[in-house]
Amino acid sequence: MAVPTQFSLFKRNNGIYYVSYCFDSVRRWKSTRTRSKGKALAFLSEFKDKIKTQTQNIKLSKFTEEFLDYAKAIYADKTIAIYRRMLEDFREICGDRMLTSYSIRHLDKYKATRAESVAPTSVNIELRALSACFNTAVRWKYLAENPFSGMKKLPVPEKVPSYIKKEQFEILIRNSKGWLKEVIIFAVLTGLRRGEILNLRYPDVDLEKRLIYVVSNQSFQTKHGKRRVVPMNELLQSFLSEKMKGNIDSSGYIFTLTNSDKPIEGNLASKRFRELVRKVGLDSSIHFHSLRHTFATWLVKAGVSIYEVQKLLGHSNVTVTQVYSHLASDELHSAVSKLHF
């Protein structure tokens, strides 16, 4: 097992002390976050002990096997597929090295290579996944620190989410039927993600309290594994009351194909929705996820705050929801007009 060597302390122009050391023939640096030499020396002593005891050498290919086995227990299949593809691409581009030998230089190489073939948004998703993998390696003591913790994402031009206007929504409803029509109505009234809708079961709906429980089960994993509660309005309550007649005690799925007790596949729902959009002549940029955007857009246009929309959508950070903030311009004008002096 390789052992870190050649530890030293140096000060940069900003006055902060840094630890320099060599690991697998690669020179590395770690900030002590202090301008005090005494504190920096204490940091160096603790850091040397920590890094020498925590690091174990393991190749990326072996770590990939261990990580994917672990991921099966906590992530949805779609997320696991992203991790698997990303790790395979990273190994192909940067080589199957010891985890301790990777540096930010390898990340930059991966980022530049992937940017040649996929959109910046996709590259950034992969970069987050890669950093998460290496955070796991740190937790498992294969690494003393994540070499990609300071990574920079690719700039992504802000794109206004595609949503459906109310007159367009009426066209979609008039030209749809069966489970697709029901799913479209439900999606616009709840803002739930595709997987959350299609895996919803009767016990997850409380008509009396007008609440929908978004939870994981044996065949479905919510985003980040988090459980959340979504309120329903009177229109949705009426819709579900009719839909659930005679099935209150059922444990089955709410939305199914005719003569089936299995959930509708996500790809099928997206395909049928795209076909409907083309059939009625709507913009091709409208896709299934646009139903979720429509829920948020209609709320913001009705004067609901971004923070309330964040909670309803289940976003962990309000910055994700800020993409809808431009829609509240009328309300913002009303707000600033109240300033006087």
C-alpha positions as CSV (number, residue, x, y, z in Angstrom):
1,M,0.0,0.0,0.0
2,A,1.3,3.4,-1.0
3,V,2.1,5.8,1.9
4,P,2.1,9.6,1.7
5,T,5.6,11.1,2.0
6,Q,7.5,14.4,1.7
7,F,5.2,16.5,4.0
8,S,6.0,20.2,4.2
9,L,4.4,23.5,5.1
10,F,4.3,26.6,2.9
11,K,2.6,29.9,2.9
12,R,0.9,31.5,-0.2
13,N,0.6,35.2,-1.0
14,N,-2.8,35.3,0.7
15,G,-1.1,34.5,4.0
16,I,-2.7,31.1,4.3
17,Y,-0.5,28.1,5.2
18,Y,-0.8,24.9,3.0
19,V,0.4,21.4,3.5
20,S,2.3,19.9,0.6
21,Y,2.8,16.1,0.3
22,C,3.6,13.4,-2.3
23,F,1.2,10.5,-2.8
24,D,1.6,7.9,-5.6
25,S,4.2,10.2,-7.3
26,V,1.6,13.0,-7.4
27,R,2.3,16.2,-5.5
28,R,-0.8,17.3,-3.6
29,W,-1.8,20.4,-1.5
30,K,-4.2,20.9,1.4
31,S,-5.2,24.2,2.9
32,T,-4.8,24.6,6.7
33,R,-7.3,27.5,6.5
34,T,-5.1,29.6,8.9
35,R,-2.5,32.3,8.8
36,S,-1.1,31.3,12.2
37,K,2.1,29.2,11.8
38,G,1.5,27.5,15.2
39,K,-2.0,26.4,14.2
40,A,-0.7,25.4,10.8
41,L,2.0,23.1,12.4
42,A,-0.7,21.5,14.6
43,F,-2.8,21.0,11.5
44,L,0.1,19.4,9.7
45,S,0.7,17.0,12.6
46,E,-2.9,15.9,12.7
47,F,-3.2,15.7,8.9
48,K,-0.1,13.4,8.6
49,D,-1.6,11.0,11.1
50,K,-5.0,11.1,9.5
51,I,-3.9,10.6,5.9
52,K,-1.5,7.8,6.7
53,T,-4.1,5.8,8.6
54,Q,-7.1,6.4,6.4
55,T,-5.8,5.6,2.9
56,Q,-6.0,2.2,1.3
57,N,-5.0,1.5,-2.2
58,I,-7.8,0.2,-4.5
59,K,-8.2,0.4,-8.3
60,L,-11.2,2.3,-9.8
61,S,-12.5,-1.0,-11.4
62,K,-12.6,-2.7,-8.0
63,F,-14.1,0.3,-6.3
64,T,-16.8,0.5,-9.1
65,E,-17.9,-3.1,-8.3
66,E,-18.2,-2.3,-4.6
67,F,-19.9,1.0,-5.2
68,L,-22.6,-0.4,-7.6
69,D,-23.3,-3.3,-5.2
70,Y,-23.8,-0.7,-2.4
71,A,-25.9,1.6,-4.7
72,K,-28.4,-1.2,-5.5
73,A,-29.7,-0.9,-1.9
74,I,-30.3,2.8,-1.8
75,Y,-30.7,4.3,-5.3
76,A,-33.3,3.9,-8.0
77,D,-32.4,1.9,-11.1
78,K,-32.2,5.1,-13.2
79,T,-29.7,6.6,-10.8
80,I,-27.6,3.4,-10.7
81,A,-27.5,3.5,-14.5
82,I,-26.1,7.0,-14.4
83,Y,-23.4,6.0,-11.9
84,R,-22.5,2.9,-13.9
85,R,-22.2,4.7,-17.2
86,M,-20.3,7.6,-15.7
87,L,-17.7,5.4,-14.0
88,E,-17.2,3.3,-17.1
89,D,-16.7,6.5,-19.2
90,F,-14.3,7.9,-16.5
91,R,-12.2,4.7,-16.5
92,E,-12.1,4.7,-20.3
93,I,-11.0,8.4,-20.5
94,C,-8.7,8.6,-17.5
95,G,-7.5,5.0,-17.1
96,D,-8.0,2.3,-14.5
97,R,-5.8,3.8,-11.8
98,M,-5.5,3.6,-8.0
99,L,-8.1,5.9,-6.5
100,T,-5.3,7.8,-4.7
101,S,-3.6,8.7,-8.0
102,Y,-6.5,10.7,-9.5
103,S,-6.3,14.5,-9.4
104,I,-8.3,17.5,-10.6
105,R,-6.3,17.2,-13.8
106,H,-8.1,13.9,-14.6
107,L,-11.4,15.5,-13.9
108,D,-10.7,18.3,-16.3
109,K,-9.7,15.8,-18.9
110,Y,-12.9,13.9,-18.4
111,K,-15.0,17.1,-18.4
112,A,-13.4,18.3,-21.7
113,T,-13.8,14.9,-23.4
114,R,-17.4,14.5,-22.4
115,A,-18.3,18.1,-23.4
116,E,-17.4,17.2,-27.0
117,S,-20.3,14.7,-27.2
118,V,-23.0,15.6,-24.7
119,A,-24.7,18.8,-23.5
120,P,-23.2,20.8,-20.6
121,T,-26.2,19.9,-18.3
122,S,-25.5,16.2,-18.9
123,V,-21.8,16.7,-18.1
124,N,-22.6,18.5,-14.9
125,I,-24.9,15.7,-13.8
126,E,-22.0,13.2,-14.4
127,L,-19.6,15.5,-12.5
128,R,-21.9,15.5,-9.5
129,A,-22.2,11.8,-9.6
130,L,-18.5,11.3,-9.9
131,S,-17.8,13.6,-6.9
132,A,-20.5,11.7,-4.9
133,C,-18.7,8.4,-5.7
134,F,-15.4,9.7,-4.4
135,N,-17.1,11.1,-1.3
136,T,-18.1,7.5,-0.7
137,A,-14.5,6.4,-1.2
138,V,-13.5,8.9,1.5
139,R,-16.2,7.6,3.9
140,W,-14.9,4.0,3.2
141,K,-11.4,5.3,4.0
142,Y,-10.0,4.5,0.6
143,L,-9.1,8.2,0.3
144,A,-8.2,10.8,2.9
145,E,-10.0,13.5,0.8
146,N,-12.1,13.9,-2.3
147,P,-9.7,15.1,-5.1
148,F,-12.7,16.5,-6.9
149,S,-14.2,18.5,-4.1
150,G,-13.3,21.8,-5.7
151,M,-14.5,21.0,-9.2
152,K,-16.1,23.6,-11.4
153,K,-19.2,22.8,-13.4
154,L,-19.6,23.8,-17.0
155,P,-21.6,27.0,-17.6
156,V,-25.1,26.3,-18.7
157,P,-27.2,28.9,-20.4
158,E,-30.4,29.6,-18.4
159,K,-33.3,28.0,-20.2
160,V,-36.9,28.8,-19.5
161,P,-38.8,25.6,-18.7
162,S,-41.3,24.6,-21.4
163,Y,-44.9,24.7,-20.0
164,I,-48.4,24.3,-21.3
165,K,-50.8,27.2,-21.5
166,K,-54.3,26.7,-20.2
167,E,-55.9,26.7,-23.7
168,Q,-53.3,24.2,-24.8
169,F,-54.0,22.0,-21.8
170,E,-57.7,22.0,-22.8
171,I,-56.7,20.8,-26.3
172,L,-54.7,18.0,-24.8
173,I,-57.5,16.9,-22.5
174,R,-60.1,16.9,-25.3
175,N,-57.9,14.8,-27.5
176,S,-56.8,12.2,-24.9
177,K,-58.6,9.4,-23.1
178,G,-58.1,6.6,-20.7
179,W,-55.1,6.4,-18.4
180,L,-53.1,9.0,-20.4
181,K,-55.8,11.6,-19.8
182,E,-56.0,10.8,-16.1
183,V,-52.2,11.0,-15.8
184,I,-52.1,14.4,-17.5
185,I,-54.7,15.8,-15.3
186,F,-53.1,14.4,-12.1
187,A,-49.6,15.7,-13.2
188,V,-50.8,19.3,-13.7
189,L,-52.7,19.3,-10.4
190,T,-49.8,17.9,-8.3
191,G,-46.5,18.7,-10.0
192,L,-45.3,15.2,-9.1
193,R,-42.5,13.6,-11.1
194,R,-43.3,10.9,-13.7
195,G,-42.0,8.0,-11.5
196,E,-43.9,9.4,-8.4
197,I,-47.2,9.5,-10.4
198,L,-46.9,6.0,-12.0
199,N,-45.8,4.3,-8.8
200,L,-48.5,5.9,-6.6
201,R,-50.7,3.4,-4.8
202,Y,-54.2,3.7,-3.2
203,P,-52.8,3.7,0.4
204,D,-50.7,6.7,-0.5
205,V,-53.8,8.9,-0.9
206,D,-55.8,10.3,2.0
207,L,-59.0,11.7,0.5
208,E,-60.3,12.8,3.9
209,K,-57.2,14.9,4.8
210,R,-56.6,15.7,1.1
211,L,-53.0,14.6,1.2
212,I,-50.8,12.5,-1.1
213,Y,-47.9,10.6,0.4
214,V,-44.9,10.3,-1.9
215,V,-42.9,7.3,-0.6
216,S,-40.4,4.7,-1.7
217,N,-41.4,1.0,-1.9
218,Q,-39.8,-2.2,-2.9
219,S,-40.0,-1.4,-6.6
220,F,-39.7,2.4,-6.6
221,Q,-37.2,4.8,-5.0
222,T,-38.1,8.5,-4.5
223,K,-35.6,11.1,-5.4
224,H,-32.8,11.0,-2.8
225,G,-35.0,8.5,-1.0
226,K,-37.0,11.2,0.7
227,R,-40.6,11.0,1.7
228,R,-42.8,14.0,1.3
229,V,-46.5,15.0,1.6
230,V,-48.3,16.8,-1.2
231,P,-51.7,18.6,-0.5
232,M,-54.5,18.3,-3.0
233,N,-57.1,20.9,-3.9
234,E,-60.8,20.3,-4.2
235,L,-60.6,19.6,-7.9
236,L,-58.1,16.9,-7.4
237,Q,-60.0,15.5,-4.5
238,S,-63.1,15.2,-6.6
239,F,-61.1,13.6,-9.5
240,L,-59.5,11.0,-7.2
241,S,-62.7,10.2,-5.3
242,E,-64.3,9.2,-8.6
243,K,-61.1,7.3,-9.7
244,M,-60.8,5.4,-6.4
245,K,-64.5,4.3,-6.1
246,G,-64.5,0.7,-5.0
247,N,-60.7,0.6,-4.5
248,I,-60.3,2.4,-1.2
249,D,-59.0,-0.8,0.5
250,S,-56.9,-1.8,-2.5
251,S,-53.1,-1.8,-2.2
252,G,-52.7,-1.6,-6.0
253,Y,-51.5,1.2,-8.3
254,I,-53.8,4.1,-9.0
255,F,-52.8,4.3,-12.7
256,T,-52.6,1.1,-14.7
257,L,-53.1,-0.1,-18.2
258,T,-56.5,-1.7,-19.0
259,N,-56.9,-5.1,-17.5
260,S,-53.5,-4.8,-15.7
261,D,-52.5,-4.5,-12.1
262,K,-48.9,-3.4,-12.9
263,P,-47.7,0.2,-13.0
264,I,-47.4,2.0,-16.3
265,E,-43.8,2.1,-17.6
266,G,-42.3,5.6,-17.6
267,N,-41.0,5.3,-21.2
268,L,-44.5,4.3,-22.4
269,A,-46.1,7.3,-20.7
270,S,-43.5,9.7,-22.2
271,K,-43.9,8.2,-25.6
272,R,-47.7,8.4,-25.6
273,F,-47.6,12.0,-24.4
274,R,-45.1,13.0,-27.1
275,E,-47.4,11.4,-29.7
276,L,-50.4,13.3,-28.3
277,V,-48.4,16.6,-28.4
278,R,-47.5,16.0,-32.1
279,K,-51.1,14.9,-32.9
280,V,-52.6,18.2,-31.7
281,G,-49.8,20.3,-33.2
282,L,-48.2,21.7,-30.0
283,D,-44.5,22.8,-29.8
284,S,-42.2,19.7,-29.9
285,S,-40.3,21.2,-26.9
286,I,-43.2,20.1,-24.7
287,H,-42.5,16.7,-23.1
288,F,-43.8,14.8,-20.1
289,H,-41.8,16.8,-17.6
290,S,-43.4,19.9,-19.0
291,L,-46.5,18.9,-17.0
292,R,-44.5,19.4,-13.8
293,H,-43.2,22.8,-15.1
294,T,-46.8,23.7,-15.9
295,F,-47.9,23.1,-12.3
296,A,-45.1,25.4,-11.1
297,T,-45.7,28.0,-13.7
298,W,-49.4,28.3,-13.1
299,L,-48.8,28.6,-9.4
300,V,-46.2,31.4,-9.8
301,K,-48.4,33.2,-12.3
302,A,-51.2,33.0,-9.7
303,G,-49.0,34.8,-7.1
304,V,-47.8,31.8,-5.1
305,S,-44.3,32.5,-3.7
306,I,-41.2,30.7,-5.1
307,Y,-40.6,29.3,-1.6
308,E,-44.1,27.7,-1.5
309,V,-43.6,26.3,-5.0
310,Q,-40.2,24.9,-3.8
311,K,-41.9,22.9,-1.1
312,L,-44.7,21.6,-3.3
313,L,-42.2,20.5,-6.0
314,G,-40.0,18.8,-3.4
315,H,-36.9,20.8,-4.4
316,S,-34.1,20.5,-1.7
317,N,-32.8,23.9,-2.6
318,V,-34.7,27.0,-3.6
319,T,-32.1,27.9,-6.3
320,V,-33.5,25.0,-8.4
321,T,-37.0,26.7,-8.2
322,Q,-35.6,30.1,-9.0
323,V,-35.9,29.2,-12.7
324,Y,-39.6,30.2,-12.4
325,S,-38.9,33.5,-10.7
326,H,-39.1,35.6,-13.9
327,L,-42.8,34.7,-14.2
328,A,-43.5,36.7,-11.0
329,S,-42.6,40.0,-12.6
330,D,-46.1,41.5,-12.1
331,E,-46.1,40.6,-8.4
332,L,-42.5,42.0,-8.0
333,H,-43.6,45.3,-9.6
334,S,-46.4,45.4,-7.1
335,A,-44.0,44.8,-4.3
336,V,-41.5,47.5,-5.2
337,S,-44.3,50.0,-5.8
338,K,-45.0,50.0,-2.1
339,L,-41.7,51.7,-1.4
340,H,-42.0,55.4,-0.6
341,F,-39.9,58.2,1.0
